[in-house]
Amino acid sequence: MKAQLRPAPAAPASSPAVAGWRPGWVFTVLLAALLCAYFPALRGELLWDDAGHVTRPDLQSWSGLARIWFELGATQQYYPLLHSAFWLEHRLWGDAVFGYHFINVAWHALAAVLFIALLRRLAVPGALLAGCVFALHPVGVESVAWISEQKNTLSAVFYLAAALAWLRFEEKRTPAAYAVASLWFVAALLTKTVTATLPPALLVLAWWRRGRIAWRTDTLPLLPWLVLGVGAGLGTAWLETNQIGAAGSDFALGPLERTLLAGRVVWFYLGKLVWPADLAFFYPRWTIDAGVAWQWLFPAAVVVVLAAAFGWRRRDRGPLAAALLFGGTLVPVLGFVNVYPFVFSYVADHFQYLASLAAIAFFSATATRGFARLAWPRGAGPALATAVLLTLGTLTWRQSGHYRDVFALYRATLERSPDSWVAHLNLGAALDDTGRPAEALPHLQRALELKPDHPETLNSLGNVLNRLGRPAEARPLLERAVQRQPRFASAHNTLGVSLMALGHAEAGLAAFRRALELAPGLALAQVNLGWALANSGRRAEGLAQLEAVNRARPDLADAALKLGLIHALDRDFAAAERPVRRAVALQPERPDLRHILGTILLELGRPGAAATEFETALDLDPAHRDARQGLDQARRQLGR
């Protein structure tokens, strides 16, 4: 039986095969199906690095938009079109997460429709099935439910639009058609540089369709694209190494180890497409060892499959084309170049978002032709396809539930990867951020066991120990953090908190000032400096500092809290209430803030309102003894 990506001439844009379908209706149906499948995540909170992508306050102005385009380092990666999209979205709906989730689902639906259009244009069987599988496959959840990965969904739209425009150029051969295709490709590169793999993919498609690659008609027009793609890829690789941190002992793999890794990565991704079980935000990080014989089976199997497909090419070029498209699109994440997420794991579902198109197209075409040859009852094929899509949609619905908040995400991750140090770190930090340092402590201790001397873990653990009133234990951890990473501003700030608590006021002030030298915009260091000044006999200076931070960052709960506490220490409880209420509004899930507000309300002679805050604190943390004592006092005043 022949494989299914059979060479065929591309259908002209005006042919019935291309023009006879209704992409608008397909998009509407797919969008509705996807909104159902992704419903658990549609109001999901910001996750991990989302705050760095949903436009930061310093980039929300028109000058911020200019910085996105013209200042290297203004954003985490130089993807200016992506961050311009985030900038515009923030103008439209601000910090409302539903808007970001909805637009990401919409981009994904549009990418699926363009994928169908491309396959129909190439006369690949099963185009509609392939598009629906791509849309509903749970491997896509990480790209669609995680707001930061709009770079995947949006770049896929531009990537597929560029491919379609290229086929139109091949048909017309006009400068205008070439310009349109090139603009789509540049848009894709400016959104995510993995799209640099498109020109080689188009050459593979040219070979698949015609059995040869012509220099003048195929390669020469793509040379500018290839140059742009290589340049963009090298630029991203430089940023990964020099700005994001993809360097050091975690990336010390030799050529043999990288070859082993590449082979294993290919089979991992293919396996998750075929059997999408145990999907995780962070997968276990493999130990790659060229001296372990069984690890060579992965690259050996890749070679065998490619050799078999190459030998089969005279009968059918489809299998080799599909393999080249899948593997070629994965090249940026196979391990031959360093990408920062390799610190956590060598694989991630969002890495194969574009590559999955080739595998899904091949499997869908194979299934479609296979059923056409079998003497099955009429309707059996569509019924089976519907069952597959319903299964995929159900799995996507379940998987998207993990993305509703950081707690669900990291707890689900730890069920599948219990030794993921970064999942322990992030869960611990999230628990600490929501006023639950006692719950955070074991996760951060485990993270440090798994990844000793990691500066961020040392800093987070030190911060939790400070909150638990154990600054003497926190101090050596934080000193290790700044020793390991001397320019780690946040660790200097946290060390300052320890020093102040231990009575070393001048050393604490120096630590806060050092943090601000390294990161002048570090608001927490500004807050802590103001608090330290106010409690070191320089009350007016400290109060002025805290008021300035509150004006600049009204969204910062700790700034509002410290300002309120200064007023409370001065027995001005009326002035204290307003900033503490703002802190509670910003972080309503923190029991410590509820307790502080309740205490202020008691001092203001409002025991009823105070009791409500204490009760809320106890709902959030039933073991909060101070809140229990405050509630008892409020009830006594109420005569209960």
C-alpha positions as CSV (number, residue, x, y, z in Angstrom):
1,M,0.0,0.0,0.0
2,K,1.3,3.4,-0.9
3,A,1.8,6.1,1.7
4,Q,-0.5,9.0,1.5
5,L,1.3,12.2,0.9
6,R,1.3,11.4,-2.8
7,P,2.8,14.0,-5.1
8,A,0.2,16.0,-6.8
9,P,0.2,19.4,-8.5
10,A,-1.1,22.2,-6.3
11,A,-4.7,23.1,-7.2
12,P,-5.1,26.6,-8.6
13,A,-6.6,29.1,-6.2
14,S,-9.7,29.3,-8.4
15,S,-10.3,25.6,-8.8
16,P,-13.4,24.0,-7.3
17,A,-11.2,21.9,-4.9
18,V,-10.0,25.1,-3.3
19,A,-12.9,27.5,-3.8
20,G,-15.7,25.0,-3.1
21,W,-15.4,25.0,0.7
22,R,-16.5,27.7,3.1
23,P,-13.6,28.7,5.4
24,G,-15.7,31.1,7.3
25,W,-18.1,28.4,8.4
26,V,-15.3,26.1,9.2
27,F,-13.6,28.8,11.3
28,T,-16.9,29.5,13.2
29,V,-17.5,25.8,14.0
30,L,-13.9,25.2,15.0
31,L,-13.9,28.3,17.2
32,A,-17.1,27.2,18.9
33,A,-15.6,23.7,19.5
34,L,-12.4,25.1,20.8
35,L,-14.1,27.5,23.2
36,C,-15.9,24.4,24.6
37,A,-12.7,22.4,24.8
38,Y,-10.7,25.3,26.4
39,F,-13.5,26.5,28.6
40,P,-11.7,25.5,31.9
41,A,-8.8,27.8,31.0
42,L,-10.7,30.8,29.5
43,R,-10.6,32.7,32.7
44,G,-7.3,31.2,33.8
45,E,-4.9,33.3,35.7
46,L,-1.5,34.6,34.5
47,L,1.1,31.8,34.6
48,W,4.8,31.7,35.0
49,D,6.3,34.3,32.6
50,D,2.9,35.7,31.4
51,A,3.6,38.9,33.3
52,G,6.6,39.5,31.0
53,H,4.4,39.1,27.9
54,V,1.1,40.8,28.8
55,T,2.5,44.3,28.4
56,R,4.5,45.5,31.4
57,P,3.5,48.9,32.8
58,D,6.7,50.5,31.4
59,L,5.8,49.4,27.9
60,Q,2.1,50.4,27.8
61,S,2.6,53.9,26.3
62,W,3.3,54.9,22.8
63,S,7.0,55.3,23.7
64,G,6.8,51.8,25.1
65,L,5.6,50.6,21.7
66,A,8.6,52.2,20.1
67,R,10.9,50.5,22.7
68,I,9.4,47.1,21.7
69,W,10.6,47.7,18.2
70,F,13.8,49.6,18.6
71,E,15.3,48.7,22.0
72,L,17.0,45.3,22.3
73,G,16.2,44.0,25.7
74,A,13.0,45.9,26.2
75,T,11.3,42.5,26.0
76,Q,12.4,39.0,26.9
77,Q,13.0,38.1,23.3
78,Y,13.1,40.3,20.2
79,Y,9.6,39.4,18.8
80,P,8.3,42.9,18.1
81,L,5.2,41.9,16.2
82,L,4.2,39.6,19.0
83,H,4.7,42.2,21.7
84,S,2.9,44.8,19.5
85,A,-0.1,42.4,19.5
86,F,0.1,42.2,23.3
87,W,0.4,46.0,23.4
88,L,-2.7,46.5,21.3
89,E,-4.6,43.8,23.3
90,H,-3.7,45.6,26.5
91,R,-5.2,48.8,25.0
92,L,-8.4,46.9,24.2
93,W,-9.0,45.0,27.5
94,G,-6.2,45.8,29.9
95,D,-5.4,43.1,32.4
96,A,-8.6,41.1,31.8
97,V,-7.3,37.6,31.2
98,F,-10.4,36.4,29.3
99,G,-9.4,38.6,26.3
100,Y,-6.0,37.1,26.1
101,H,-7.3,33.6,26.3
102,F,-10.0,34.2,23.8
103,I,-7.7,35.7,21.2
104,N,-5.3,32.9,21.6
105,V,-8.1,30.4,21.0
106,A,-9.1,32.4,17.9
107,W,-5.6,32.5,16.5
108,H,-5.4,28.7,17.0
109,A,-8.7,28.2,15.2
110,L,-7.6,30.5,12.3
111,A,-4.3,28.6,12.1
112,A,-6.3,25.3,11.8
113,V,-8.4,26.8,9.0
114,L,-5.3,28.0,7.1
115,F,-3.8,24.5,7.6
116,I,-6.9,23.0,6.0
117,A,-6.7,25.5,3.1
118,L,-3.0,24.7,2.5
119,L,-3.6,21.0,2.4
120,R,-6.6,21.4,0.1
121,R,-4.4,23.6,-2.1
122,L,-1.8,20.8,-2.2
123,A,-4.5,18.2,-2.9
124,V,-3.6,16.3,0.3
125,P,-6.4,13.8,1.3
126,G,-8.0,14.3,4.6
127,A,-7.4,18.0,4.9
128,L,-10.5,18.7,7.0
129,L,-9.7,15.8,9.3
130,A,-6.1,17.1,9.7
131,G,-7.2,20.6,10.5
132,C,-9.7,19.4,13.1
133,V,-7.1,17.0,14.7
134,F,-4.6,19.9,14.9
135,A,-7.2,22.2,16.5
136,L,-8.4,19.7,19.1
137,H,-5.2,17.8,19.9
138,P,-4.2,18.1,23.6
139,V,-0.6,18.6,22.7
140,G,-1.7,22.0,21.6
141,V,-3.0,23.0,25.0
142,E,0.3,24.4,26.3
143,S,0.4,26.7,23.3
144,V,-3.2,27.8,23.4
145,A,-4.0,27.9,27.2
146,W,-0.7,29.6,28.2
147,I,-1.0,33.3,27.3
148,S,2.7,33.7,26.6
149,E,2.5,31.2,23.8
150,Q,0.5,33.5,21.7
151,K,3.9,33.6,19.9
152,N,3.1,30.1,18.7
153,T,-0.5,30.6,17.6
154,L,0.0,34.0,16.0
155,S,3.3,33.0,14.3
156,A,1.5,29.9,12.9
157,V,-1.1,32.1,11.3
158,F,1.6,34.1,9.6
159,Y,3.6,31.0,8.7
160,L,0.6,29.3,7.0
161,A,-0.5,32.5,5.3
162,A,3.0,32.8,3.9
163,A,3.0,29.2,2.7
164,L,-0.4,29.8,0.9
165,A,0.8,33.1,-0.5
166,W,4.0,31.3,-1.8
167,L,1.8,28.8,-3.7
168,R,-0.1,31.7,-5.2
169,F,3.2,33.3,-6.2
170,E,4.2,30.0,-7.9
171,E,1.1,30.2,-9.9
172,K,1.2,33.8,-10.9
173,R,5.0,34.6,-10.8
174,T,4.3,38.3,-10.3
175,P,6.3,40.8,-8.1
176,A,3.2,41.7,-6.2
177,A,2.5,38.0,-5.3
178,Y,6.1,37.6,-4.2
179,A,5.9,40.8,-2.1
180,V,2.7,39.6,-0.3
181,A,4.2,36.2,0.5
182,S,7.4,37.8,1.7
183,L,5.5,40.2,4.0
184,W,3.7,37.3,5.6
185,F,7.0,35.5,6.1
186,V,8.6,38.6,7.7
187,A,5.6,38.9,10.0
188,A,6.1,35.3,11.0
189,L,9.8,35.9,11.8
190,L,9.0,39.0,13.8
191,T,6.5,36.9,15.9
192,K,8.7,33.8,16.5
193,T,11.8,32.8,14.8
194,V,11.1,29.1,14.6
195,T,9.2,30.1,11.5
196,A,12.6,30.4,9.8
197,T,12.1,26.8,9.0
198,L,9.5,27.7,6.4
199,P,11.8,28.2,3.3
200,P,13.4,24.7,3.7
201,A,9.9,23.3,4.2
202,L,8.7,24.9,0.9
203,L,11.7,23.4,-0.9
204,V,10.7,20.0,0.5
205,L,7.1,20.5,-0.7
206,A,8.5,21.5,-4.2
207,W,10.5,18.2,-4.3
208,W,7.5,16.2,-3.1
209,R,5.2,17.7,-5.7
210,R,7.6,17.6,-8.7
211,G,10.3,15.2,-7.8
212,R,13.0,17.8,-8.1
213,I,14.1,21.3,-6.9
214,A,14.7,23.8,-9.6
215,W,17.3,26.4,-9.0
216,R,15.6,29.2,-10.9
217,T,12.0,28.7,-10.0
218,D,12.3,27.1,-6.5
219,T,15.5,27.9,-4.8
220,L,16.5,31.4,-6.1
221,P,13.2,33.1,-5.1
222,L,13.6,31.6,-1.6
223,L,17.2,32.7,-1.1
224,P,16.2,36.1,0.5
225,W,13.9,34.2,2.8
226,L,16.6,31.8,3.8
227,V,19.0,34.7,4.5
228,L,16.4,36.4,6.7
229,G,15.6,33.2,8.4
230,V,19.2,32.3,9.2
231,G,19.8,35.9,10.4
232,A,16.8,35.9,12.7
233,G,17.7,32.4,14.0
234,L,21.2,33.5,14.8
235,G,19.9,36.6,16.5
236,T,17.5,34.6,18.7
237,A,20.3,32.1,19.6
238,W,22.5,35.0,20.6
239,L,19.8,36.5,22.8
240,E,19.1,33.0,24.3
241,T,22.7,32.7,25.3
242,N,23.6,36.3,26.3
243,Q,20.4,37.8,27.5
244,I,18.1,35.0,28.7
245,G,20.9,32.7,30.1
246,A,21.1,29.6,27.9
247,A,24.7,29.0,28.9
248,G,26.7,27.2,31.7
249,S,26.9,23.7,33.1
250,D,23.3,22.9,32.2
251,F,24.1,23.2,28.5
252,A,27.5,21.4,28.6
253,L,26.7,18.7,26.1
254,G,29.2,17.4,23.5
255,P,28.4,16.6,19.9
256,L,27.7,12.9,20.7
257,E,25.3,13.8,23.5
258,R,23.5,16.3,21.3
259,T,23.1,13.7,18.6
260,L,21.6,11.3,21.2
261,L,19.3,14.0,22.5
262,A,18.1,14.9,19.0
263,G,17.1,11.4,18.3
264,R,15.2,11.0,21.6
265,V,13.4,14.3,21.2
266,V,12.0,13.3,17.7
267,W,10.5,10.1,19.1
268,F,9.2,11.8,22.2
269,Y,7.3,14.3,20.2
270,L,6.0,11.8,17.7
271,G,4.9,9.6,20.6
272,K,2.9,12.4,22.3
273,L,1.1,13.0,19.0
274,V,0.1,9.4,18.6
275,W,-0.6,8.7,22.3
276,P,-1.1,12.0,24.2
277,A,-1.0,10.6,27.7
278,D,0.7,12.1,30.8
279,L,1.2,15.5,29.2
280,A,3.0,17.9,31.6
281,F,4.1,21.5,31.7
282,F,7.6,20.3,32.8
283,Y,8.7,16.8,31.8
284,P,11.5,15.0,33.6
285,R,15.0,16.2,32.4
286,W,16.8,13.2,30.9
287,T,20.3,12.3,31.7
288,I,22.1,12.1,28.3
289,D,25.1,9.8,28.3
290,A,26.9,8.6,25.2
291,G,28.2,5.7,27.1
292,V,24.8,4.1,27.7
293,A,24.1,1.8,24.7
294,W,20.3,1.9,24.7
295,Q,20.3,5.7,24.2
296,W,21.8,5.2,20.8
297,L,18.6,3.4,19.7
298,F,16.8,6.7,19.3
299,P,19.0,8.3,16.7
300,A,19.6,4.9,15.1
301,A,15.8,4.5,14.7
302,V,15.7,7.9,13.1
303,V,18.3,6.9,10.6
304,V,16.5,3.7,9.8
305,V,13.2,5.4,9.1
306,L,14.8,8.1,6.9
307,A,16.7,5.4,5.0
308,A,13.5,3.4,4.5
309,A,11.6,6.5,3.4
310,F,14.5,7.4,1.0
311,G,14.4,4.0,-0.5
312,W,10.7,4.2,-1.0
313,R,10.8,7.6,-2.6
314,R,10.5,6.4,-6.2
315,R,7.2,4.8,-5.4
316,D,6.0,7.5,-3.1
317,R,7.8,10.6,-1.9
318,G,5.2,11.3,0.8
319,P,6.8,9.5,3.7
320,L,10.2,11.1,3.2
321,A,8.7,14.5,2.7
322,A,6.6,14.1,5.9
323,A,9.7,13.0,7.9
324,L,11.8,15.9,6.6
325,L,9.1,18.4,7.3
326,F,8.5,17.1,10.9
327,G,12.2,16.7,11.7
328,G,13.2,19.9,9.9
329,T,10.7,22.1,11.8
330,L,12.0,20.6,15.1
331,V,15.6,21.5,14.3
332,P,15.7,24.6,16.5
333,V,14.7,22.6,19.5
334,L,16.5,19.3,18.9
335,G,19.4,20.3,21.1
336,F,22.0,21.3,18.5
337,V,21.5,24.9,19.7
338,N,20.9,26.0,23.3
339,V,17.5,27.3,24.4
340,Y,16.9,28.4,27.9
341,P,14.0,25.9,28.8
342,F,16.6,23.1,28.5
343,V,17.5,24.1,32.1
344,F,14.1,22.5,33.1
345,S,13.6,19.8,30.5
346,Y,14.8,19.0,27.0
347,V,11.2,18.8,25.7
348,A,8.0,20.8,26.0
349,D,4.7,20.5,24.2
350,H,4.8,24.0,22.8
351,F,8.1,23.2,21.0
352,Q,6.3,20.9,18.5
353,Y,3.3,23.2,17.7
354,L,4.4,23.9,14.1
355,A,6.2,20.6,13.6
356,S,3.0,18.7,14.5
357,L,1.4,20.0,11.3
358,A,3.5,17.6,9.1
359,A,2.9,14.5,11.2
360,I,-0.9,15.2,11.5
361,A,-1.2,15.8,7.8
362,F,0.6,12.5,7.0
363,F,-1.5,10.4,9.5
364,S,-4.7,12.0,8.4
365,A,-4.0,11.4,4.7
366,T,-3.0,7.9,5.4
367,A,-6.2,7.2,7.4
368,T,-8.4,8.9,4.7
369,R,-6.9,6.9,1.8
370,G,-6.9,3.7,3.9
371,F,-10.6,3.9,4.6
372,A,-11.3,4.7,1.0
373,R,-9.7,1.4,0.0
374,L,-11.5,-0.7,2.7
375,A,-15.0,-2.1,2.0
376,W,-16.4,-0.6,5.2
377,P,-20.1,0.4,5.5
378,R,-20.8,3.9,4.3
379,G,-20.4,6.4,7.1
380,A,-18.0,4.2,9.1
381,G,-15.1,6.4,8.3
382,P,-16.7,9.7,9.3
383,A,-18.1,8.0,12.5
384,L,-14.6,6.9,13.5
385,A,-13.2,10.3,12.7
386,T,-15.9,11.9,14.9
387,A,-15.1,9.5,17.7
388,V,-11.4,10.4,17.5
389,L,-12.1,14.1,17.5
390,L,-14.5,13.8,20.4
391,T,-11.8,11.9,22.3
392,L,-9.2,14.5,21.5
393,G,-11.5,17.3,22.5
394,T,-12.3,15.7,25.8
395,L,-8.6,15.2,26.5
396,T,-8.0,18.9,25.7
397,W,-10.8,19.9,28.0
398,R,-9.2,17.9,30.8
399,Q,-5.7,19.2,30.1
400,S,-6.8,22.8,29.8
401,G,-8.2,22.6,33.4
402,H,-4.6,22.4,34.6
403,Y,-4.1,26.0,33.2
404,R,-6.7,27.7,35.3
405,D,-4.2,28.9,37.9
406,V,-0.6,28.3,39.0
407,F,-1.6,25.9,41.8
408,A,-3.5,23.6,39.5
409,L,-0.7,23.7,36.9
410,Y,2.2,22.9,39.2
411,R,0.4,20.3,41.2
412,A,-0.6,18.5,38.0
413,T,3.0,18.8,36.8
414,L,4.3,17.3,40.1
415,E,2.0,14.4,39.7
416,R,3.7,13.5,36.4
417,S,7.2,14.9,37.2
418,P,7.6,14.7,41.0
419,D,11.3,15.6,40.8
420,S,10.8,18.7,38.7
421,W,12.8,21.3,40.7
422,V,11.3,24.2,38.8
423,A,7.7,23.0,39.5
424,H,8.5,22.8,43.2
425,L,10.2,26.3,43.0
426,N,7.3,27.9,41.2
427,L,4.6,26.3,43.4
428,G,6.5,27.3,46.5
429,A,6.9,30.9,45.2
430,A,3.1,31.0,44.3
431,L,2.2,29.8,47.8
432,D,4.5,32.4,49.4
433,D,3.0,35.2,47.2
434,T,-0.5,34.3,48.4
435,G,0.5,34.5,52.1
436,R,1.1,30.8,52.7
437,P,4.8,30.6,53.5
438,A,4.4,27.5,55.7
439,E,3.0,25.6,52.8
440,A,5.6,27.0,50.5
441,L,8.6,25.9,52.7
442,P,8.7,22.1,51.9
443,H,8.4,22.8,48.1
444,L,11.3,25.2,48.2
445,Q,13.4,23.0,50.4
446,R,12.8,20.1,47.9
447,A,13.6,22.4,45.0
448,L,17.0,23.2,46.6
449,E,17.7,19.5,47.2
450,L,17.0,18.8,43.5
451,K,18.9,21.8,42.2
452,P,21.5,22.8,44.9
453,D,22.8,26.4,44.9
454,H,20.3,27.6,42.3
455,P,20.2,31.4,43.0
456,E,16.5,31.9,42.5
457,T,15.6,28.9,44.7
458,L,18.0,30.2,47.4
459,N,16.3,33.6,47.2
460,S,12.8,32.2,47.3
461,L,13.6,30.0,50.3
462,G,15.3,32.8,52.1
463,N,12.2,35.0,51.5
464,V,9.9,32.3,53.0
465,L,12.1,31.9,56.0
466,N,12.1,35.7,56.5
467,R,8.3,35.6,56.4
468,L,8.2,32.8,59.0
469,G,10.4,34.8,61.4
470,R,13.5,32.8,60.8
471,P,15.9,35.4,59.3
472,A,19.0,33.8,60.9
473,E,18.3,30.7,58.7
474,A,17.6,32.8,55.7
475,R,20.7,34.9,55.8
476,P,23.3,32.2,54.8
477,L,21.1,31.1,52.0
478,L,20.8,34.6,50.6
479,E,24.5,35.2,51.0
480,R,25.0,32.1,48.9
481,A,22.6,33.4,46.3
482,V,24.4,36.7,45.9
483,Q,27.8,34.9,45.9
484,R,26.6,32.6,43.1
485,Q,25.0,35.5,41.2
486,P,26.4,38.9,42.3
487,R,24.1,40.9,40.1
488,F,20.9,39.2,41.4
489,A,19.1,42.3,42.6
490,S,16.2,40.5,44.1
491,A,18.5,38.4,46.3
492,H,20.2,41.5,47.6
493,N,16.8,42.9,48.4
494,T,15.8,39.7,50.3
495,L,19.1,39.7,52.1
496,G,18.4,43.2,53.2
497,V,15.2,42.0,54.8
498,S,17.1,39.4,56.8
499,L,19.7,41.8,57.9
500,M,17.1,44.3,59.1
501,A,15.3,41.6,61.1
502,L,18.6,40.6,62.7
503,G,19.2,44.2,63.8
504,H,21.9,45.1,61.2
505,A,20.2,48.2,60.0
506,E,23.1,49.8,58.1
507,A,23.9,46.5,56.4
508,G,20.3,46.1,55.5
509,L,20.0,49.6,54.1
510,A,23.2,48.9,52.1
511,A,21.7,45.7,50.7
512,F,18.5,47.6,49.5
513,R,20.6,50.3,47.9
514,R,22.8,47.7,46.1
515,A,19.6,46.0,44.8
516,L,18.4,49.4,43.4
517,E,21.8,50.0,41.9
518,L,21.5,46.8,40.0
519,A,17.8,47.2,39.2
520,P,16.6,50.8,39.7
521,G,13.0,49.8,38.9
522,L,12.8,47.0,41.5
523,A,9.7,48.2,43.3
524,L,10.1,45.7,46.2
525,A,13.5,47.1,47.0
526,Q,12.1,50.6,46.9
527,V,9.4,49.5,49.3
528,N,11.8,47.8,51.7
529,L,14.2,50.8,51.6
530,G,11.3,53.1,52.6
531,W,10.2,50.7,55.4
532,A,13.8,50.4,56.7
533,L,14.3,54.1,56.7
534,A,11.0,54.7,58.5
535,N,12.0,52.1,61.2
536,S,15.6,53.4,61.6
537,G,14.8,56.9,63.0
538,R,14.2,58.5,59.6
539,R,10.4,58.3,59.6
540,A,9.8,61.3,57.3
541,E,12.3,60.1,54.7
542,G,10.9,56.5,54.7
543,L,7.3,57.7,54.5
544,A,8.1,59.9,51.5
545,Q,9.8,56.9,49.8
546,L,6.8,54.7,50.4
547,E,4.3,57.4,49.2
548,A,6.4,57.8,46.0
549,V,6.4,54.0,45.3
550,N,2.6,53.9,45.9
551,R,2.1,56.7,43.3
552,A,4.3,54.9,40.8
553,R,3.0,51.4,41.4
554,P,-0.5,51.5,42.7
555,D,-0.8,47.8,41.7
556,L,1.8,46.7,44.2
557,A,0.2,45.2,47.3
558,D,3.4,45.2,49.5
559,A,3.9,48.9,48.8
560,A,0.3,49.7,50.0
561,L,0.7,47.4,53.0
562,K,4.0,49.0,54.2
563,L,2.5,52.5,53.8
564,G,-0.5,51.5,55.9
565,L,1.7,49.9,58.5
566,I,3.7,53.0,58.9
567,H,0.5,55.0,59.6
568,A,-0.6,52.3,62.0
569,L,2.7,52.4,63.9
570,D,2.0,56.2,64.2
571,R,-1.4,55.3,65.6
572,D,-3.1,57.0,62.6
573,F,-5.4,54.1,61.9
574,A,-7.7,56.2,59.7
575,A,-4.8,56.9,57.4
576,A,-3.7,53.3,57.6
577,E,-7.1,51.8,56.5
578,R,-7.1,53.1,52.9
579,P,-3.7,51.7,51.7
580,V,-4.3,48.4,53.6
581,R,-7.7,48.0,51.9
582,R,-6.0,48.6,48.6
583,A,-3.5,45.8,49.4
584,V,-6.4,43.5,50.3
585,A,-8.1,44.3,47.0
586,L,-4.9,43.6,45.1
587,Q,-4.3,40.2,46.8
588,P,-7.6,39.2,48.4
589,E,-6.4,35.6,48.9
590,R,-3.7,36.6,51.5
591,P,-4.8,35.8,55.0
592,D,-2.1,38.0,56.6
593,L,-3.5,41.1,54.8
594,R,-7.0,40.2,56.0
595,H,-5.7,39.9,59.6
596,I,-3.9,43.3,59.4
597,L,-7.0,45.0,58.0
598,G,-9.2,43.4,60.7
599,T,-6.8,44.7,63.4
600,I,-6.9,48.2,62.0
601,L,-10.7,48.1,61.9
602,L,-10.8,47.0,65.6
603,E,-8.6,50.0,66.5
604,L,-11.1,52.2,64.6
605,G,-14.0,50.8,66.7
606,R,-15.6,48.8,64.0
607,P,-15.7,45.2,65.4
608,G,-18.4,44.0,62.9
609,A,-16.3,44.8,59.9
610,A,-13.2,43.5,61.7
611,A,-14.9,40.2,62.4
612,T,-15.7,39.8,58.7
613,E,-12.0,40.2,57.8
614,F,-10.8,37.8,60.5
615,E,-13.4,35.2,59.3
616,T,-12.1,35.6,55.8
617,A,-8.6,35.2,56.9
618,L,-9.5,31.9,58.7
619,D,-11.4,30.7,55.7
620,L,-8.1,31.1,53.7
621,D,-5.9,29.7,56.5
622,P,-7.8,27.9,59.3
623,A,-4.5,27.7,61.3
624,H,-4.0,31.5,61.4
625,R,-3.8,31.9,65.2
626,D,-3.6,35.7,65.2
627,A,-6.7,35.9,63.1
628,R,-8.5,33.5,65.5
629,Q,-7.5,35.8,68.5
630,G,-8.6,38.9,66.6
631,L,-12.0,37.3,65.8
632,D,-12.5,36.4,69.5
633,Q,-11.7,40.0,70.4
634,A,-14.1,41.4,67.8
635,R,-16.9,39.0,69.0
636,R,-16.3,40.1,72.6
637,Q,-16.7,43.7,71.6
638,L,-19.9,42.8,69.7
639,G,-21.2,41.0,72.8
640,R,-21.5,37.7,71.2
